[in-house]
Structures are given as structure tokens and as C-alpha cells.
């Protein structure tokens, strides 16, 4: 039912139900509640989200889906340091986690940090997907550093360059 509220963008109702019902928390519940908190981004959502994160068992912290939602939530709260700390604690990072961190940097006016994360991905042979490339292009656009723009644009695989969203992002970047 919480998932239904979130799917219908009634995030307050989702959090109301979450607080009223004593349910066993699983990976799906963590992800859904973190997403609801991120969408609301008010004092109540911040309190619930941070309390839930603090109580989250260690075995869930290396779950890429849950961690991505938590990092996204923290970044939307403007808590860059906590998001970075969580990111660094994750042992096996997927592309989506890197994307959530980079997107958060863009949201919080720290786009230049995306380039460092991109270099980390390259060093670990993690291949960005379309979303990660578009986030990087957005970072280029926001940073205004033309040498980074050209550097990133030259590395985008052709199959991703041909995607409409990527082409639009590249046009916006230049």
C-alpha cells in the first residue's frame, strides 16, 4: 500500500501509513520510504529518512538499489557529506550509485565533483550507462569548463550519442 501511495505521488500518505503500521522492513520498504522522503524533502521527511537510515542493518547498506535511494534522498536533503560517507562505505558499487552521487552533486552546486567520480569509474572499469552520461553532460553544462565538456563528449560511446536525450543534453551543454 505504501508503494501505491508513492506511485500515485501521495508521499505524505505513504509516510503516514509507514509510521502507523508496524511492518517488517525489507529491501523494498527501505527503497520506497527513502524515495518518498526524497520527493517530499521537508522536515518530517528528513527526520523519518535519517532515522530509518540510521537503523538500517549493515547487510542492506551494500544493496545497490537501497543505497542508491538513500544517497538520492540524502543529496536532495542537501546532506552531501552523509551521502559521500555512505557512497564510500559501499563495497561493490554499480553504475546507478555513481549516477545518484553525481546527480546529487549537480543538485547541490558541486558539479565539478562529478569529474572526479567519472575518473574513479574509469579506473574501476565501470562503464557509465545513458543516465550516467547524461548526468556528466549536465555537470559539464553547469561547470562551464569547456575542456571538461570536450573531454567528456569525446568519450561517449556512439550508441549513447545517438540517443535523443543524450543529443539534447549535448546541445544544451554547448
Secondary structure, DSSP 8 states (H G I E B T S, - for coil): -HHHHHHTT-HHHHHHHHHHS-----HHHHHHHHHHHHHH-SHHHHHHHHHHHHH--HHHHT-HHHHHHHHHHHHHTT-HHHHHHHHHH-SS--HHHHHHHHHHHHHTT-TTHHHHHHHHHHHTT----HHHHHHHHHHHHHH--HHHHHHHHHHS-HHHHTSHHHHHHHHHH-
